[in-house]
Amino acid sequence: MSTKRIEDVPFEEVHEVQKYGTYYSDNRFWKKVERVAKKVGATVLLPVFTLYYTLQDEKVPVKHKAYIIGALGYFILPVDLIPDGILPVIGFTDDIAVMTLVINLIKDSITPEIKARANGRVAEIMGTDQV
């Protein structure tokens, strides 16, 4: 399976993700995680924390961070294509799709340490030893 490079993604597709960045803030992020963590489980939380911890890494290119902020902004956005509150897990399908797109675009920036932090945080929230 070939990996999309950011340069190969159509501008319209990237622009769509980036426009949600205005909804991102650290405070909103943690409020959303608190509110939905137990309902959605590791399937949603793992990509969320993978992106969050990648965003925190100072070695990640600014271009990648812009995509991450857009994806996390979409996650925080109160109005989705599929409302989160109506069908808890199914309502996050669009969020997962956006996060998966961005993870595929920036996967070269996701280190084993970031993956370990994300897994550890999800396990902590879910009250398990591992994800």
C-alpha positions in Angstrom: 0.0 0.0 0.0 1.5 3.3 -1.0 1.5 6.2 1.4 0.1 9.6 0.3 2.6 12.4 0.6 1.2 15.7 1.7 2.2 17.2 -1.7 0.1 14.6 -3.5 -3.1 15.3 -1.6 -5.5 17.5 -3.6 -5.6 21.0 -2.2 -9.3 20.9 -1.7 -9.0 17.8 0.6 -6.3 19.4 2.7 -8.1 22.8 2.9 -11.2 21.1 4.1 -9.3 19.6 7.1 -7.3 22.7 7.9 -10.4 25.0 8.1 -11.5 23.2 11.3 -8.4 24.3 13.0 -10.2 27.4 14.3 -12.2 25.1 16.6 -9.0 23.7 18.3 -7.8 24.8 21.7 -6.2 22.7 24.4 -9.0 23.5 26.8 -11.7 22.4 24.3 -9.7 19.3 23.5 -9.6 18.1 27.1 -13.2 19.0 27.7 -14.3 16.9 24.7 -12.0 14.0 25.7 -13.5 14.0 29.2 -17.0 14.1 27.9 -16.7 11.3 25.4 -13.9 9.0 26.6 -15.9 6.2 28.2 -18.6 6.3 25.5 -16.3 5.9 22.5 -13.4 3.9 23.8 -9.9 3.2 22.4 -11.1 3.1 18.7 -11.6 6.9 18.8 -9.2 7.9 21.5 -6.1 6.3 20.0 -6.0 8.4 16.9 -7.0 11.4 18.9 -4.1 11.1 21.3 -1.7 10.0 18.5 -2.5 13.4 16.8 -2.4 15.3 20.1 1.0 14.0 21.1 2.4 14.5 17.6 1.3 18.1 17.7 3.3 18.5 21.0 6.5 17.3 19.3 8.8 20.2 18.4 10.4 18.3 15.6 7.1 17.9 13.6 7.0 20.3 10.6 4.6 23.2 10.9 2.7 22.0 7.8 2.0 18.7 9.6 0.9 20.6 12.7 -1.6 22.6 10.6 -3.2 19.3 9.5 -3.3 18.0 13.0 -4.9 21.1 14.4 -7.5 20.9 11.7 -8.3 17.2 12.5 -8.4 17.9 16.2 -10.6 21.0 15.6 -13.0 18.7 13.6 -13.0 16.3 16.6 -13.9 19.2 18.9 -16.5 20.8 16.5 -19.9 20.6 18.1 -21.7 20.0 14.8 -20.5 17.0 12.7 -21.8 15.5 9.6 -22.9 12.6 11.8 -23.8 14.0 15.3 -21.8 12.4 18.1 -24.5 12.6 20.7 -27.2 10.8 18.8 -25.3 7.6 18.0 -22.2 7.7 20.2 -19.8 5.3 18.3 -21.3 5.7 14.9 -21.4 9.5 15.4 -17.6 9.4 15.5 -17.2 7.7 12.2 -16.5 11.0 10.4 -14.1 12.1 13.1 -12.2 8.8 12.7 -12.1 9.3 8.9 -10.6 12.8 9.2 -8.1 11.6 11.8 -7.1 8.6 9.7 -6.6 10.9 6.6 -4.3 13.1 8.6 -2.4 10.3 10.3 -1.7 8.8 6.9 -0.5 12.2 5.6 1.8 12.8 8.6 2.8 9.2 9.5 6.5 10.0 9.0 6.2 12.4 11.9 4.7 9.8 14.3 7.5 8.3 16.3 7.4 5.1 18.4 7.6 7.4 21.5 4.4 9.2 20.4 2.6 6.0 19.7 3.7 4.7 23.2 2.4 8.0 24.8 -0.9 7.7 23.0 -1.4 4.1 23.9 -0.4 4.8 27.5 -2.9 7.7 27.8 -5.7 5.7 26.3 -5.0 2.8 28.6 -5.0 5.2 31.6 -8.3 6.7 30.6 -9.9 3.4 29.9 -8.5 1.9 33.1 -6.6 -1.0 31.4 -3.0 -2.1 31.3 -2.8 -1.7 27.5 -4.8 -0.7 24.5 
